[in-house]
């Protein structure tokens, strides 16, 4: 790929000769950028520009938005911090991230959101926003707090996961859903069923393949049904995260009036029991990776329109932590840097179209989270681009990973399709695996603007 500069300034940046994924389809066309926004889309072969990126033979996608990541700061910086997490994201072609609230302290007040915004601004390789944690205790305050700058939505955990943020009972869930208007993202596992499974199934066993039995399909389906029922009661949008079971997909397909749906790359790529035999606790995450028939159902739902968003759920732990005997080993895997190549490989394998993939990781976050001028290649929108080579063959390795943990469950996996450049608001942040400069700032949401104008 060629990155050139000249002294004539009309456009700040022109992307030339790329196969551009537009809302109306893929076109070989040029893009002009002025003041960090897309100013022109068309034939710009004779245009003057400060910077020019030749995208011949490449595809130019709207910037990839990873709407579920855990960067562990504050409190757990031995695993990851905001700088290293965003660095890994940009290295993988991701232009914006939404980070989760189960840190230490928990991100459950405007003050803790402000603290994260200040921390992120120091060395931000991508644009960013943060979830505000919802609990029975904080629920009554959400209508006052939820529209503070930098908040992408509310997050609740119905089952115990990494961290201490949990909203297990219907009363606690109601306390969140009955207050405020922003979308509520839900980790839907039924804590009560899992507690019983721990006593009757897991007991003292140390076989990690039991992870998908302990955190059973029934626990996920129960929590999903419960939260959708409560959402209907209060006419509140819920975004049900990382669905893993065929039963949930069948149910959610019929309840799209209140529920949007997220899938993870891991659940589409790995399946039990193979992943546990090969990777052991490195494949351990919540909700679990399940059997092939569940994975097949996820792919059907992805392609029939049931699924709205695709994300990584980047949840890093150190190799030392992951080497503990199950179930003392923590759940979660890195994924923000491998999201793009893993999914491009699925496109090349015929599992989905490139246009559908763009809907899932760009248009979906724009629509569900009500982003301002982000998520598509359109005049007036932020000049965020993920430039990819759909034909590039590469091998994913641990040594490539920019995350502090330095490992990936896909170490040694051959893929076709690779991110070539990450461009954020017209600024080239990564090119040909070389990191250039951090440029990130907070993402803006429609609700935040409306609230500030009231």
N, C-alpha and C positions, 0 to 999 in steps of 0.2 A: 504494500500500500504506500502511496506517495503523499507526503504532507509538504506543501510548498508555501512560500510567502513572497509578496512583492510590495512595492511601496505605494501603489495606487489604492486609495481607499474609497470604495463606494459601499460595498457590503463588508461587514466585519468578517464574514465567513461564507464561502460557497462550497457546497457538496455537489460534485459533478459526476455525471455518468453512472449514478447508482440505480439499482432496482429498488424503488422506494415504495414502502408499504403505506398506502394512503387509505382513508376510510372507504373509498370507492374501488379499491383494488391495487394491484402492484403495477407500477409504471416506471419505465426508464426515463428519468427526469432529473432536473437539478433543483437545489434548494438554496435560497439566499437568506442570510441571517443579518439583522441589524439590531443592536442594543439588546442582545440575548434572546430575541424573539424571531420567529419565522416570518420573514417579510415577503418572500416570493417563492412560488413553486412553478417551474416551467423551464423553458430553454434559456439558460444563462451562460451559454458557451462563450459569449463575447463580453461577459460582465467583468468589471474590475472588482477586486476584493483584496482585503488585507491578508487573509488566509484562504487557501484553497485546499480541499481534500478531494483527491481523485478516487472515486468509489467504483471504478470500472471493475466489473465482474463480482461486485459485492452487493449485498442487500442492506438498505438503510431502513431500520425499524424505528418506530416511536420509542423513546427511552423506556427501558424495562423498569417497572416499579415492583420491588419486592415488598409486599405489604405485610409480611410477618417475619421479623428477625428478633433475635435476642442478643444484644451486645454486652450485657452483663455489668455495665457501669451505671451507677456506682455500686461498690461493695464486693464484686466478684471479678476484679480486673486481672486476676491470675489466669482466668479462662479467656477473656476478651475485653476490649474496651471500645469506646465509640470510634476512636481513630482507626484501630486495626480492623474493626468490623466494616467500617465504611471503605477502608482501603481495599479489603477483600471484595466488597461489592463492586466497586469501580473496576477492579482488575477483571471481574467476571462480566462486565458489560451492563451492570445495573446502575441506573442514574438516580434513583430515589429509594429510600427505605423507610418503613414504618416500624418502630421499635417497641418492644413489649414492656409491660410495667412491673414484672416480677424481678426487680432488682433489690438491693439492700442499701438504703431504705426503699420500700415499695413506692412506686410512682402513683400515688393516690390523692394528691392535693395539687393545687396550682403552684405551690412553692416547689414541690418536687419536679414538676414539669419545667418550671423556670430554671431549676438547677441543671436538668438535662440539656436544655437548650443552650445554656452557657457553656457546659462541658463540650457539647457537639461543635459549637462555633469555633473552637480553638484550632482544630485540624479536620475540617469536614470534606471528605473526598466525594461525597454525594449529597444531594438534597435529602432532607430528613423531616420526620414528624414522629410523634410519640403517642402511644395509647395511654389513657388515664384509666387506672384500675378501678373497677366497680366492686363494691362490697355492700353487705347489709348495713354497715356502719356509715359508709360514705354516700350511699344511695340518695338520701334526702338532699344532699348538696349538689348533685350532678347538674340540675337545671341551671345553677349559678356558675358552676365551674367548667362545664363541658366545652364552651366556646372560647376558652382562652387560647391565645396564639400557640401554634405548634402541636395542637391536639388533633389526631386523625380519627378518633372515636373512643368508645369505652370498651374495656376488655374485662370479661369475667371468666373465671375458672370454676366449673361445676365439679371438677375432680382434682385431687391433689396432683400437682406436677412439680417441676423445679421451682423452688421458692415457696413462700408462705401465703400466697394470695389465693383464697378459695371462697366461693359462694355456692355452697352445696345444697342448701334447702330451697324449697319453692318460695318461702317467705323472703329469703335473702335475694333470690332472683327477682321477685316482684318489687323489692325495694329499689332495685336498679332500673328495671324496665318501666316502672310507673313514674320515673322522674327524668326529665330531659327529653331531647328529640334526636340526638346524634345516633348513628348506627352503633349497635352493641355487638361486638365480636365475641363469640362464645367458644370456649374449650368445653366441648360437650362429652364428658364422661361422668357417669353416675357414681359419686363417691360411696354411697351406701352399698351398692352392688359390689363395688371393688373391695370394700372392707370385708364383706361376707366371703367373697372369692379368696381373699388372702387367708382366711381362716380355714376354708374347706378345700381349696385347690392348691394354693401355693404352699401353705404350711411352712415347713423348713427346707423345701427343695431349692436347689441352686441352678437349675437348668434354665438358661435365658430364653429358650424356645417357649417356656410357659408364660412369657410376658404377654403374648396375645390371647392367652386363656384367662390369666388373672384380670387384665384390663380387657374384658370380654366384649364381643359384638353387642351383647345384651346391654352392657353398661353404657355404651355409646348410643344405642338406639333409644334407651330409656331417657337419657339426658336430652337428646335431640327432640323427642316427642314432648317432654316437659317444657322445654324452653320455647318451643313453637306455640304450644297451648297458651303459655303466659303472654307471649308476644301478641297473639290474636286478642287476648283479653284487653290489652292496653294499646292495641293498634301501633305497635312499636317495631321498627325494622330490626331484625337480628341477622347477623352474618355468621353462619355456622362454619367453624374452621376445621381444616384437615380431616375431612370425612374419609372413613376407611372401610365402611361396610355397604354391602348391597342393600340391606334393609333400610338403612338411612337414606340412601339415594332414591329408592322407590318412594319413601315417605316424603322427602323434600321436593321431589318432582311434582307432587300434588299440593305443595304449600309454598309456592314461589311468591304468593301475594305478600307474605311477611318475611320470608327467609331467603337470603342469598347464600351461595355455597362456595367454599374454597377447597381446592385440592393441593397436595404437595407433590413435588417431583419425586421424592423418595417413595411414596406410596404407589406411584405409577411405574416405578422402575424396579424396585426390589420386592420380593415376595417370600413368604414363609412356605416351607421350613428352610429353603435354600439359604436365605440371607443369614439366619442364625447359625447354620452349619458353617458357613464361610467366614462370617464377620464376628460372630459371638456378640458381646455386649456393644460392639461398635454399631450394630444395627438396632440397638435398643432406643426407642423413642416413644413419646406419648402423643396421641394414641398409637398403638403398635402397628408395625408392618404386618400385614395379614396374608392369608392364603390366596392362591392365584384366582379363584373364582370371585373373591371380593375385588381384586385388582381389575379383573375383566369388567366388572360392573362399573368401576370408576371410569374406565375408558369409554364405556357406552354413554355414561352421563356427561362426560366431557364433550363428546361429539354430538350429543342430541340437544345441547343447550342448557342442560340443568345446572352445569357448573358456571360460576361467574368469574372466579379469580383463581389463578395459579400462583403459588408462593413457595418459598424454600423452608420456612420455619427453621432458619439457621439457629442452632442451639448448641453452642460449643461447650465441651468439657475437655479437660486435659487427658492425655493417654493414660497417665497414672491413675486418674479417677476412674476412667472407663475399664481399667484392668482389675478393679475390685471384683470380688466374687458376687455374682448376681444373688439377690436383688439389691445389694448395697451399692452396686454400680449406678451412677446417675443416668437418667434418660435424656437423649438429645444428641443430634449430630450436626456438624457444620454443613453448610449448603449454599450460602449466598454466592460464592464464587463459582460453583459448579452448576447453578440453576440453568444458565443459558446454554452451555454446551450439552448438558444432559437432555434438555428439551429439544434443541436443534437436531440432536441425534435421533430423537423420536420422530421428528418431522421427516428426516431423511429415510427413516424406516417405514414410513407410510402410516404412522399411527394417528397423525393429525396434520392439518395443513398449517402453513406458516401464518396465513391470515387468521386462523382460529387461535393460534398461539398468541398473536398480538392482541386479539380480543381479551384473552385471559390475563395477560400480565401488564397491559397498558390501558385498554378501554375499560376493562372491568374495574380496576381501582379508581379510575376517573369517575365512573358512574356511581359506584357504591359509596365512595367516600366524598363525592362531590368536590373534586379538585378544581382549582381555578387555573385554566390555561395549561394543563398538563395531561399527557396520556395519548396524544395523537399528533400526527404531522398535519398541521393546519395553520393557515396564515393567522398570526396573532398569538399563537400558542408559544410556550417556552421552546427554545431550540434544543430539545433533549433528543439525542439519537443513540441508538445502539447499532453500530455497523458490524455486520457479520459476514463471514465467508462460509457459505453453505456447503462448499466442497472441500474445505480444509480438513484433513485428517490429522488427529492429534491423540495423544494419550494423556489422560488425567493422572497426575501424580501428587503425592504428598508434598514434594519439594516445591511445587508451583504455588501452594496455598499461602495467602497473605494473612490469614487468620492466625492469632497468637497460638492456637492449638497445633497448627502445622500438620493436620491430617484430614483425610476425607474418606468416606466409605467407598468411594469410587477409585481409589488408588489402583493404577494399572489398567483401567478401563479404556479401550479404544473407542473414539467417537468420530463422527463426521459432522462438521459444523462448529465454528469457533468464533468468539467475539474478537473483532479486530480493533475497534475503537469505541471509547465511551466519551460522548460529547454532552456536556451539561450546560444548558443555556448558552450554547454557542462556544463554549470553552472546551478544548480538547484535554481531557483528564487522563485518558489512557490511549495509547496507540501501539499496536504490535507488541503487547505485553509489557510495554514500558510505561511506568507511572510518571505523569508530567507535573501536574500541580493540583492541589485541593482547591475546590471552588464552591463547595456546597453551602446552602442556606436553607432555612425552614420552608417547607411546603405551605402554600396558602389554600384555605378551604372556604367554600361558599358561606358556610354557617358563621365562620369567624368574621368575614366581612359584614354580613348582615347584622351580627350582634354588635359590632363596633359602630355601625351606622344608626343603631336604634337611639 
